[in-house]
Amino acid sequence: MTDDHPAAAGTILVLADSLSFYGPVGGLAADDERIWPNRVGAALGRPVELFARIGWTSRDIWWAITQDPRIWAALPKADVVVLAYGGMDSLPSPLPTALREQIRYVRPAGLRQRVRDAYGWLQPRLSRVGWPMALPPGLTVNYYEKVRASIAHLRPDLPIVVALPPTHASPYYGHAHPGRVPTSSAIERWARSHGLPIVDFYPITAADFTDGPDTMNPDGIHWGLHTHEAVAGLLVPAVRAALTSGDR
Protein backbone atom coordinates (compact mmCIF):
# COMPACT_ATOMS: atom_id res chain seq x y z
CA MET A 1 0.00 0.00 0.00
CA THR A 2 1.29 3.47 -0.86
CA ASP A 3 0.49 6.73 0.80
CA ASP A 4 -0.58 9.41 -1.66
CA HIS A 5 -0.14 12.13 0.96
CA PRO A 6 3.37 13.42 1.66
CA ALA A 7 4.57 13.21 5.22
CA ALA A 8 4.12 16.38 7.21
CA ALA A 9 7.25 18.44 7.73
CA GLY A 10 8.88 17.99 11.11
CA THR A 11 9.35 20.82 13.52
CA ILE A 12 12.13 23.25 14.29
CA LEU A 13 12.81 22.69 17.99
CA VAL A 14 14.28 25.77 19.69
CA LEU A 15 15.90 25.65 23.13
CA ALA A 16 16.45 29.22 24.26
CA ASP A 17 16.14 31.94 26.88
CA SER A 18 13.89 35.00 27.02
CA LEU A 19 15.67 36.63 24.07
CA SER A 20 13.63 34.27 21.93
CA PHE A 21 10.25 35.68 22.98
CA TYR A 22 10.73 39.13 24.54
CA GLY A 23 10.08 42.21 22.44
CA PRO A 24 10.55 45.96 22.96
CA VAL A 25 7.95 46.25 25.72
CA GLY A 26 7.79 42.78 27.28
CA GLY A 27 7.20 39.11 26.70
CA LEU A 28 5.27 37.83 23.69
CA ALA A 29 3.35 34.59 23.27
CA ALA A 30 5.20 31.59 21.89
CA ASP A 31 3.03 31.67 18.76
CA ASP A 32 3.60 35.38 18.04
CA GLU A 33 4.70 35.59 14.42
CA ARG A 34 7.07 38.49 15.14
CA ILE A 35 9.58 36.65 17.34
CA TRP A 36 12.60 35.17 15.63
CA PRO A 37 11.82 31.44 16.09
CA ASN A 38 8.49 31.87 14.29
CA ARG A 39 10.04 34.05 11.60
CA VAL A 40 12.50 31.23 10.92
CA GLY A 41 9.68 28.70 10.85
CA ALA A 42 7.61 30.83 8.47
CA ALA A 43 10.57 31.31 6.12
CA LEU A 44 11.21 27.56 5.97
CA GLY A 45 7.60 26.42 6.04
CA ARG A 46 8.08 24.53 9.29
CA PRO A 47 6.19 24.53 12.59
CA VAL A 48 8.20 25.62 15.61
CA GLU A 49 8.39 24.18 19.12
CA LEU A 50 9.88 26.79 21.46
CA PHE A 51 11.10 25.94 24.95
CA ALA A 52 12.40 29.00 26.78
CA ARG A 53 12.12 30.94 30.02
CA ILE A 54 13.42 34.15 31.51
CA GLY A 55 16.93 33.79 32.89
CA TRP A 56 17.59 30.32 31.54
CA THR A 57 21.25 29.36 31.48
CA SER A 58 22.73 26.26 29.88
CA ARG A 59 22.22 24.53 33.23
CA ASP A 60 18.50 25.34 33.14
CA ILE A 61 18.29 24.00 29.59
CA TRP A 62 19.84 20.73 30.77
CA TRP A 63 17.37 20.53 33.61
CA ALA A 64 14.52 21.14 31.14
CA ILE A 65 15.83 18.39 28.84
CA THR A 66 15.83 15.93 31.74
CA GLN A 67 12.65 17.05 33.50
CA ASP A 68 10.14 18.48 30.98
CA PRO A 69 7.98 15.81 29.33
CA ARG A 70 6.92 18.31 26.65
CA ILE A 71 10.49 18.27 25.33
CA TRP A 72 10.48 14.48 25.40
CA ALA A 73 7.34 14.59 23.25
CA ALA A 74 8.77 17.23 20.90
CA LEU A 75 12.13 15.60 20.13
CA PRO A 76 10.75 12.68 18.07
CA LYS A 77 8.89 15.17 15.83
CA ALA A 78 11.82 17.53 15.28
CA ASP A 79 13.82 17.78 12.06
CA VAL A 80 16.38 20.21 13.52
CA VAL A 81 17.28 21.65 16.92
CA VAL A 82 18.49 25.22 17.49
CA LEU A 83 20.47 25.88 20.67
CA ALA A 84 20.06 29.61 21.28
CA TYR A 85 21.12 30.30 24.84
CA GLY A 86 24.30 30.98 26.81
CA GLY A 87 23.89 34.73 27.10
CA MET A 88 22.81 34.46 30.72
CA ASP A 89 25.81 32.24 31.45
CA SER A 90 28.14 35.02 30.35
CA LEU A 91 26.64 37.81 32.46
CA PRO A 92 28.53 39.07 35.51
CA SER A 93 27.10 37.67 38.71
CA PRO A 94 29.14 39.12 41.59
CA LEU A 95 26.37 38.13 43.97
CA PRO A 96 25.48 34.43 43.90
CA THR A 97 22.79 33.49 41.39
CA ALA A 98 21.17 31.40 44.12
CA LEU A 99 20.72 34.55 46.20
CA ARG A 100 18.80 36.29 43.41
CA GLU A 101 16.61 33.25 42.86
CA GLN A 102 15.75 32.98 46.54
CA ILE A 103 14.66 36.61 46.99
CA ARG A 104 11.12 35.75 45.89
CA TYR A 105 10.77 33.49 48.92
CA VAL A 106 11.77 36.06 51.54
CA ARG A 107 9.02 37.01 53.99
CA PRO A 108 7.39 39.26 54.96
CA ALA A 109 6.79 41.30 51.82
CA GLY A 110 8.40 44.43 53.26
CA LEU A 111 11.65 42.60 53.99
CA ARG A 112 11.57 40.99 50.56
CA GLN A 113 11.35 44.41 48.93
CA ARG A 114 14.27 45.74 50.97
CA VAL A 115 16.39 42.74 50.00
CA ARG A 116 15.39 43.20 46.36
CA ASP A 117 16.29 46.89 46.48
CA ALA A 118 19.67 46.14 48.03
CA TYR A 119 20.40 43.51 45.40
CA GLY A 120 19.35 45.91 42.66
CA TRP A 121 21.70 48.58 44.02
CA LEU A 122 24.70 46.28 44.39
CA GLN A 123 24.40 44.26 41.18
CA PRO A 124 25.25 46.96 38.59
CA ARG A 125 28.04 48.42 40.73
CA LEU A 126 29.75 45.10 41.35
CA SER A 127 29.12 43.86 37.79
CA ARG A 128 31.90 46.07 36.48
CA VAL A 129 34.34 43.74 38.21
CA GLY A 130 33.21 41.12 35.69
CA TRP A 131 33.68 38.19 38.05
CA PRO A 132 32.32 35.77 38.90
CA MET A 133 30.02 35.05 35.96
CA ALA A 134 26.68 33.31 36.23
CA LEU A 135 28.43 30.18 34.93
CA PRO A 136 32.12 29.83 34.05
CA PRO A 137 32.80 28.89 30.40
CA GLY A 138 34.02 25.41 31.30
CA LEU A 139 30.78 24.60 33.08
CA THR A 140 28.74 26.15 30.29
CA VAL A 141 30.22 23.85 27.64
CA ASN A 142 29.84 20.91 30.00
CA TYR A 143 26.09 21.51 29.99
CA TYR A 144 26.07 22.08 26.23
CA GLU A 145 27.71 18.70 25.79
CA LYS A 146 25.18 17.04 28.10
CA VAL A 147 22.37 18.50 26.03
CA ARG A 148 23.99 17.43 22.74
CA ALA A 149 24.74 13.93 24.02
CA SER A 150 21.20 13.42 25.30
CA ILE A 151 19.73 14.52 21.96
CA ALA A 152 22.19 12.32 20.05
CA HIS A 153 21.30 9.35 22.23
CA LEU A 154 17.65 9.63 21.24
CA ARG A 155 18.08 11.01 17.72
CA PRO A 156 21.66 10.44 16.51
CA ASP A 157 20.99 11.93 13.07
CA LEU A 158 19.10 15.01 14.27
CA PRO A 159 20.90 18.19 13.07
CA ILE A 160 21.80 20.81 15.69
CA VAL A 161 22.50 24.49 15.00
CA VAL A 162 24.35 26.50 17.66
CA ALA A 163 23.90 30.25 18.22
CA LEU A 164 26.69 32.15 19.96
CA PRO A 165 25.56 34.56 22.69
CA PRO A 166 24.59 38.17 21.96
CA THR A 167 25.60 41.19 23.97
CA HIS A 168 23.60 43.68 26.05
CA ALA A 169 23.59 47.34 27.05
CA SER A 170 21.91 46.93 30.41
CA PRO A 171 22.19 49.30 33.35
CA TYR A 172 21.22 46.35 35.55
CA TYR A 173 24.63 44.85 34.77
CA GLY A 174 26.53 48.12 34.77
CA HIS A 175 26.78 48.00 30.95
CA ALA A 176 29.49 45.40 31.54
CA HIS A 177 29.89 42.17 29.59
CA PRO A 178 33.49 40.97 29.88
CA GLY A 179 32.35 37.35 30.04
CA ARG A 180 30.91 37.29 26.52
CA VAL A 181 34.19 36.61 24.71
CA PRO A 182 35.42 33.69 26.86
CA THR A 183 31.94 32.13 26.92
CA SER A 184 31.42 32.52 23.17
CA SER A 185 34.92 31.20 22.44
CA ALA A 186 34.33 28.13 24.60
CA ILE A 187 30.96 27.41 22.96
CA GLU A 188 32.45 27.89 19.49
CA ARG A 189 35.33 25.50 20.18
CA TRP A 190 32.90 22.92 21.54
CA ALA A 191 30.55 23.25 18.55
CA ARG A 192 33.39 22.99 16.02
CA SER A 193 34.72 19.90 17.78
CA HIS A 194 31.41 18.20 16.98
CA GLY A 195 31.05 19.67 13.49
CA LEU A 196 27.96 21.69 14.43
CA PRO A 197 27.01 24.75 12.34
CA ILE A 198 27.38 28.08 14.17
CA VAL A 199 25.70 31.47 13.91
CA ASP A 200 26.81 34.48 15.93
CA PHE A 201 24.21 36.78 17.48
CA TYR A 202 26.84 39.28 18.67
CA PRO A 203 27.36 41.51 15.59
CA ILE A 204 23.64 42.16 15.09
CA THR A 205 22.92 42.88 18.75
CA ALA A 206 26.03 45.00 19.26
CA ALA A 207 25.04 47.19 16.30
CA ASP A 208 21.39 47.43 17.30
CA PHE A 209 22.10 48.39 20.91
CA THR A 210 24.51 51.05 19.62
CA ASP A 211 22.53 52.42 16.69
CA GLY A 212 18.94 51.80 17.63
CA PRO A 213 18.54 51.94 21.43
CA ASP A 214 15.13 53.62 21.16
CA THR A 215 13.73 50.56 19.40
CA MET A 216 15.20 48.05 21.83
CA ASN A 217 13.73 47.04 25.18
CA PRO A 218 14.51 49.68 27.84
CA ASP A 219 16.07 47.00 30.04
CA GLY A 220 19.04 46.95 27.66
CA ILE A 221 18.87 43.16 27.43
CA HIS A 222 15.93 42.27 25.23
CA TRP A 223 15.45 43.24 21.62
CA GLY A 224 13.26 45.25 19.35
CA LEU A 225 11.29 43.53 16.62
CA HIS A 226 13.75 44.62 13.94
CA THR A 227 16.43 42.66 15.80
CA HIS A 228 14.21 39.59 15.89
CA GLU A 229 13.86 39.96 12.13
CA ALA A 230 17.61 40.34 11.62
CA VAL A 231 18.40 37.34 13.83
CA ALA A 232 15.87 35.26 11.91
CA GLY A 233 17.56 36.29 8.67
CA LEU A 234 20.85 35.08 10.10
CA LEU A 235 19.43 31.73 11.18
CA VAL A 236 17.33 30.84 8.14
CA PRO A 237 20.20 29.79 5.84
CA ALA A 238 21.94 27.89 8.66
CA VAL A 239 18.78 25.99 9.60
CA ARG A 240 17.96 25.34 5.93
CA ALA A 241 21.43 23.91 5.38
CA ALA A 242 21.11 21.74 8.50
CA LEU A 243 17.79 20.39 7.27
CA THR A 244 19.34 19.59 3.91
CA SER A 245 22.30 17.87 5.51
CA GLY A 246 19.87 15.73 7.48
CA ASP A 247 18.17 14.64 4.22
CA ARG A 248 14.82 16.00 5.34
N, C-alpha and C positions, 0 to 999 in steps of 0.2 A: 504494500500500500504506500502511495506517495502522498505527501502533504502539499497541496497547491498553494498554501499560504506561507509566505516567508516567515522565518522566526523573528520575533520581536527583538529589536536592538537592546542589548544589555545596558546597564546604567553606568554613569560616571560616579564613582564613589569618592566623596571628598571628606578627608579628615582634616579639621582646621580649628582655628580659634575665632574670636569674635570679629576679626578683620574680614571674615568671609560673609558676614551678614549685617554688620553695622554700617550705617550711612552717615550723612552729614549732621543729622539731628538725633540719631538713636538707632536702636536695633530694628531690623526689618524681618518679616516672616521668611521662613526657609523657602517658600515658593514665590517670593518676590522676584519678578523677572529682571530687576535692575541690579541685583547683586552678581558678583563675578561668576560664582559657580553656575548660576542659571543662564548667564550670558554664554558661557562656554557650552553648556548643554544645548542651548538654542542654535548656536552656530554649527554644532556637529549633529544636530537632530537626535540627541540622546537625552533620556530622562536623567535626573540628578538625584543622588541620595547624599544629603549633607549632614554630617555629624560634627557639631561644633558648640563650644560654650565660651562665655567670657572668661578670660584668664587662663585658658587651657595651655599648659606646657606639654612638652613631649611625654612627660611622666603621666599627665592626665590622659593623653591620647592612649597610652599603653593600658592604663586602668580601664578606659572605655572599651578598648579591644577585648579585654579579658572579662569585663563585667556587664556589658550592654548587649542584651539579646537581639536588639534591633540591628546591630552591626553584624551579628552572626547570621541574621536572616538576609542582610543586604549583600554580604560578600559573594554568595553563590550566584547572584544575579548581576554582578559587576563585570564590565569588560575592561575597565581601567580604574586604578586608584590614584588619586592626587593627594600627596602629603603636603599640606600648606600650613605649617605651624612652625614653632621654634622662635618666633619673635619674643614671646614672653620669657622664654629661657634666657634670652640675651639681655634682658633689662636689668639694670642695677637693683639690687635688693639688700641694702645695707642693714635693714631690719629683717629678721627672719620671716620668710613667706608664711610660715605656720602662725606667726603672730597676727599678720593681717587677716588670715583666714579665720582666726578664732575671735576676732573683734565682734562679729555678729552675735556671739553667744554670751557676751558680757552683760551682766545685769547688776543693778536696774538700768533703765533706759538712759537716765541722766549720766551715769558712769560710763556707759557704752559710748555716748556722744563725746564725752571728754577724752576718752581713749582714742576715739576715731580722729578727733581734732588734733591731738598730740602726734599721732601717726602721720596725719596729713601735713603737719608742720615740719616734722623731721625728715620725711622721705625725700622731698626734692632737695633739701640742703645736704643730706648725706649721700645722695645719688651721685653727686659730682665726683665722689671718691672713685666710683666705678666698680667697687668690690665690697662684698661678694655679689655675684650675679644670682638670679633666681635659680639657675642650674648651671654648673660649670660645663664647658664644652664636652669634656670627656663623658660626663653623665648623660648629656643630651644625646650624643651619638649612640650611647649604649641603649637608650630607649628607642631611638630610631631603628636600631638593628633588631631589637625585640619585636617591634611592630612589623618590620619587613619579614623576619623569620616566621612569625605567626601567620602572616598572609601567605607566604610561600609554602608553608606546611599544608594549608588548606587548598590553595590555588597556585601551584608552582609556576604556571604559565601566565599568571595575571600580570599585565604590565603595571609599573608604578612610575609616576612622574613626581619629582621632588622640587619643591619651591624653596629657594633660599629666603631667609627672613628679610622683611622690609626695615625701614628705619622709622623714627618718630620725631616729633617736635613738641614734646609734652612738658608743660610746666610741672606736672606731677612727678616727673623724673628729672627735674632740673635741666631739661633739654640735653641730657647726657645719655650717650649710647656707646660707650667704649667697648662694650661686650659684643657688639654686632659682628665685627670683623673676625675675632677668634671663633665665635659660634658658627658663622657662615662658612668659614674655612674648614672647620671640622666636619660640618654637614656635607660640604662639597667633596671633601676627600673620601668620606664614607660612601656617598652616592656613586662616585666614580669607581670606587673599588668594587662595586657591584654592577657596574655598567648601566646605572639608572640615568635617564635623561633629567636635565636640570634646567630650571628657569630661575631667574634672579629678580625678586621683587624690589630690590634696593634702588636701582636707577630711577624707576618710575616714581616711587614714593619720595625719594630725596628731592626730585625735581618738583613734585606737586606740593610738598610741604614748603618748599622755598618760593615757588612762583605763584601758587594759588592757595594761600592759607585761608582766604575768605570762603573758599568752596569746600574746605576740609572740615571735619568735625572739630569743634572748639577744644576738645580734650587733647588735641595734638597727637592722638594715637590713631583714631579711626579715620576713614577716608570719605571723600566726596564721591558722588556717583560717576564723575568723569574718571576717577582713578579706578573704580571697579571696571569701567569699560576698558581702560588701558590695560589693566591686569588680565582681563579676559582675552584681549587681543594678543597678549604675550603667551598665554597658555594654550590657545586654540591650536596653533601648529604643532606644539609639543604633544598635546593629547592626541591629536589626529595621527601623528607619526607613531605614537605608542600603540594606538588601536590598530594601525596597519601592521606594525611589527608583530602584534599578537594574532594576526590573521583573522581579525574579526570584521 
